[in-house]
Structures are given as structure tokens and as C-alpha cells.
Amino acid sequence: MTNGFRGVLIGCGFFARNHMNGWADADGAEIVAVCDLDRAKAEAMAADFGVGAVFTDAAAMLAAERPDFVDVATTVEAHRALVELALAHGAATVCQKPFAETYADGHAMVEAAARADRPLLVHENFRWQLPLIELRRRLHADEIGAPTFARISFRHGYDVYAGQPYLAKADRFALMDVGLHLFDVARFLLGDARNIHCRTQRLKPEIAGEDSFLATLVHQNGAISSVECSFWSKIAPEPFPQTLIWLEGRRGTLELTFDYRLRVHHGGAVEEIDVEPPVPSWGERPWHVVQASVAAFEQHVVDVLSGFAEPQPSGAHNLTTLAMALAAYRSAETNATIDLAEFVAGGAVS
Ligand SMILES: NC(=O)c1ccc[n+]([C@@H]2O[C@H](COP(=O)([O-])OP(=O)(O)OC[C@H]3O[C@@H](n4cnc5c(N)ncnc54)[C@H](O)[C@@H]3O)[C@@H](O)[C@H]2O)c1
């Protein structure tokens, strides 16, 4: 007897523990099997979360378990093969970000979902962070008028390499890691972008890729945004992993500050609201904003499986976010402003 939809997890690494805790909290879904190329990792995950079946081969797991959904929590290089495999088995599929390394791979997964006629979601959890949801709610409630400008900032000096050593080796790092999250937030708040300009830096000498960037976007509604990220900022107290936002509208400004204060400037006055998310029973500071967003996203997956909601975001939606990060690299290499529609239509996406 299972608790609702039967799911399986592929990839039992660092971040997948948040996935499993979120699934344990979700109402209407249960993870019935886990898989990792490294059997010890899969066994440890199964033991910690009371999962009965352990596999090292995803195809064997899908054939044996015939799950309703598959949660792909591996790093990016395995995504396309695993997502296509899951969809070929008729399972709704959730794929961690980065969705793909190339536009062609992302596009192929979107096509595979259309062929299988199954939902494909990207585990893009920033838009499920409670402070960002509240900020967007107030924007849409017209508290500051039509938006004109946003600064979306994720700057910190937290040692991410300890838990995720692969980040130090990636030729494309900051834009493909946190950049994708921040571009999705920019779309979440201001809608799609027309064009992008970007500059990158590598500040920590020992790593392969860029660990800082500054991108400017012009949105289709005429608003402009500045999207910035650094993994090498010296700030006390350490703000990781908070996203700070300054969002101006024609009648006011919404400000998401350090320590989860949402400040609403309008009519010559400022109101301050506490928007700190709760710490999940299994979570801890400073990760709680991320952990609560994973749980919220996974409950949303259940709603999608139940037919109550459309994927937020779908693979197709996230493909445009991926194109923004790829265009940002092109801009940084050429010092040109990249028109996103031309970039995608021209097939020059790489
Ligand atoms: N959304 C977020 O907030 C967030 C935060 C951290 C990491 N992530 C993303 O999560 C993904 C995983 O990151 P991580 O730090 O947990 O990585 P990790 O390297 O710790 O874990 C990945 C696991 O996948 C396994 N794996 C790889 N290919 C496989 C295959 N074909 N079949 C079965 N298992 C396979 C590996 O053995 C490894 O144990 C990355 O894409 C990362 O960007 C997202």
C-alpha cells in the first residue's frame, strides 16, 4: 500500500537529501525506490528514509517499479539520458537544474515529454521560496504600480565547494548554477526578457569557471533588471543563501533585505514585514529558505500529477531560462547585447 503517487529517485547525492525530506512531507506521493551508480549512496539513502528498493541501474529500476513519476537529482551531464528514459517508461518526470548543458539537449527532453504526453518539470525551486512568492503577490496586488526596474542579487562567500566539489571544476559555473535560478526569478517577477548583456569574473583563483557575473536584461514589458551573483564576496554576517531584491514600480518600491525583511515603500512611508520561511522539522538555518522551497515545489508536483496545476516551471518554460544563461556567456565573450529571440531562432545557441 503506498501513499498516493509512486515515485522513484535517481541520484542520491548531496542535494537529494532535501528531495527525500520534501517527499516525506508531501501529501499524496511516496518514493518507493532509489537509484545511484554508487550502491553505497543508494543504500544509505534508502536506509535513512525507509525505502524498500535500491538500484544502481535506472533502466532496471523503471522496468521493475513502473513508477508514476521519476525525480532526477543527478548532476547535469546525466539529465538528458535519464529524462528520456523516464518519459519512455511513461512516467511524469522532474529534472534538477541545470536542465541541460546545451539548448539541443534541453529541446530534445521537451520533445520527448510532448511525444510521451507526460508532464516534465524542472526542479527550479527559487520561485517556490516564500519571500519571493510574497514579493510577487504584492507586485500583482498593484501595491507599487507597474514595475520599471529590479535588482536581483545573490552575493556571498559561503564555501559551496565543500558540499559540491564539482562546482570548482565546471568551466561554466556561476551562470549555470545560481544564474539560472536568478534568471528564472527575473522572469517570475518581470516576465520574459528581450535581450541580455553580461560580464563575468573569476575571483577565486583555484576554480575553472566564472564565480561572479553581472547581467542586465530588458524585459518585454519595458522594465529593466540587473541580475548579479558572486561566490567570493566578503560580507558579515554571511548572507548565503538569500536572494536580495530591489523592485521599483511607478508608485512604490518593494525591497527584500537581508534577514528576510520585506519593505514596502509607498506613499512616502515604509512598511516592514517579516517574511522568513519556517525551518522545516528536518531542516536548518541558513538552508531553510531553500529547504522549504524544495518541499513547496514537491507538493506542487503532486498537484500537477493530480491534474490541479500546470508545471511551474515546465521543461519548455525552463528552456528559455537556459537560453538566457547561454546567451549571457555569448555576451560575456563578445561584449555584445544578445537579442534572445534571434539567439534561439538563429540556432546559434551553445
Ligand atoms: N535547486 C537547488 O537549489 C540545488 C541546490 C544544489 C544542487 N542542485 C543541483 O542538484 C543536482 C545534483 O547536485 P548534487 O550536489 O546533489 O550532486 P552529487 O554529485 O552530490 O550527486 C549526484 C549523484 O548522482 C549520481 N548519478 C550520476 N549519474 C547517475 C546515473 N546515470 N544513474 C544513477 N545515479 C547517477 C552520482 O553517483 C551522485 O551520487 C545538480 O544538478 C545541482 O546543480 C540544485
The ligand as an SDF file (V2000), in Angstrom:
LIG
                    3D

 44 48  0  0  0  0  0  0  0  0999 V2000
   17.7920   23.5400   -6.7720 N   0  0  0  0  0  0  0  0  0  0  0  0
   18.7590   23.7770   -5.9050 C   0  0  0  0  0  0  0  0  0  0  0  0
   18.6180   24.6460   -5.0560 O   0  0  0  0  0  0  0  0  0  0  0  0
   20.0240   22.9550   -5.9650 C   0  0  0  0  0  0  0  0  0  0  0  0
   20.9770   23.0150   -4.9320 C   0  0  0  0  0  0  0  0  0  0  0  0
   22.0980   22.1950   -5.0260 C   0  0  0  0  0  0  0  0  0  0  0  0
   22.2900   21.3850   -6.1240 C   0  0  0  0  0  0  0  0  0  0  0  0
   21.3520   21.3900   -7.1220 N   0  0  0  0  0  0  0  0  0  0  0  0
   21.5100   20.5650   -8.3210 C   0  0  0  0  0  0  0  0  0  0  0  0
   21.2530   19.2170   -7.9830 O   0  0  0  0  0  0  0  0  0  0  0  0
   21.9860   18.3690   -8.8770 C   0  0  0  0  0  0  0  0  0  0  0  0
   22.7250   17.3410   -8.0380 C   0  0  0  0  0  0  0  0  0  0  0  0
   23.6620   18.0080   -7.2410 O   0  0  0  0  0  0  0  0  0  0  0  0
   24.4020   17.2810   -6.0280 P   0  0  0  0  0  0  0  0  0  0  0  0
   25.2330   18.3160   -5.3710 O   0  0  0  0  0  0  0  0  0  0  0  0
   23.4520   16.5150   -5.2290 O   0  0  0  0  0  0  0  0  0  0  0  0
   25.3640   16.2710   -6.8520 O   0  0  0  0  0  0  0  0  0  0  0  0
   26.1220   14.9750   -6.3150 P   0  0  0  0  0  0  0  0  0  0  0  0
   27.2910   14.7940   -7.2040 O   0  0  0  0  0  0  0  0  0  0  0  0
   26.3470   15.0680   -4.8350 O   0  0  0  0  0  0  0  0  0  0  0  0
   25.0600   13.8000   -6.5290 O   0  0  0  0  0  0  0  0  0  0  0  0
   24.7180   13.3240   -7.7930 C   0  0  0  0  0  0  0  0  0  0  0  0
   24.5510   11.8170   -7.6900 C   0  0  0  0  0  0  0  0  0  0  0  0
   24.0110   11.3260   -8.9160 O   0  0  0  0  0  0  0  0  0  0  0  0
   24.5910   10.0610   -9.1460 C   0  0  0  0  0  0  0  0  0  0  0  0
   24.4550    9.7300  -10.5750 N   0  0  0  0  0  0  0  0  0  0  0  0
   25.0150   10.3420  -11.6410 C   0  0  0  0  0  0  0  0  0  0  0  0
   24.6280    9.7560  -12.7990 N   0  0  0  0  0  0  0  0  0  0  0  0
   23.7770    8.7630  -12.4450 C   0  0  0  0  0  0  0  0  0  0  0  0
   23.0530    7.7930  -13.1900 C   0  0  0  0  0  0  0  0  0  0  0  0
   23.1060    7.7340  -14.5210 N   0  0  0  0  0  0  0  0  0  0  0  0
   22.2740    6.9130  -12.5150 N   0  0  0  0  0  0  0  0  0  0  0  0
   22.2110    6.9450  -11.1540 C   0  0  0  0  0  0  0  0  0  0  0  0
   22.8820    7.8420  -10.3980 N   0  0  0  0  0  0  0  0  0  0  0  0
   23.6630    8.7360  -11.0400 C   0  0  0  0  0  0  0  0  0  0  0  0
   26.0340   10.2020   -8.6820 C   0  0  0  0  0  0  0  0  0  0  0  0
   26.6330    8.9510   -8.4090 O   0  0  0  0  0  0  0  0  0  0  0  0
   25.8700   11.0740   -7.4500 C   0  0  0  0  0  0  0  0  0  0  0  0
   25.7490   10.3040   -6.2620 O   0  0  0  0  0  0  0  0  0  0  0  0
   22.9160   19.2890   -9.6700 C   0  0  0  0  0  0  0  0  0  0  0  0
   22.4040   19.4410  -10.9760 O   0  0  0  0  0  0  0  0  0  0  0  0
   22.9010   20.5990   -8.9030 C   0  0  0  0  0  0  0  0  0  0  0  0
   23.0590   21.7370   -9.7410 O   0  0  0  0  0  0  0  0  0  0  0  0
   20.2280   22.1440   -7.0430 C   0  0  0  0  0  0  0  0  0  0  0  0
  1  2  1  0
  2  3  2  0
  2  4  1  0
  4  5  1  0
  4 44  2  0
  5  6  2  0
  6  7  1  0
  7  8  2  0
  8  9  1  0
  8 44  1  0
  9 10  1  0
  9 42  1  0
 10 11  1  0
 11 12  1  0
 11 40  1  0
 12 13  1  0
 13 14  1  0
 14 15  2  0
 14 16  1  0
 14 17  1  0
 17 18  1  0
 18 19  2  0
 18 20  1  0
 18 21  1  0
 21 22  1  0
 22 23  1  0
 23 24  1  0
 23 38  1  0
 24 25  1  0
 25 26  1  0
 25 36  1  0
 26 27  1  0
 26 35  1  0
 27 28  2  0
 28 29  1  0
 29 30  1  0
 29 35  2  0
 30 31  1  0
 30 32  2  0
 32 33  1  0
 33 34  2  0
 34 35  1  0
 36 37  1  0
 36 38  1  0
 38 39  1  0
 40 41  1  0
 40 42  1  0
 42 43  1  0
M  CHG  2   8   1  16  -1
M  END
$$$$
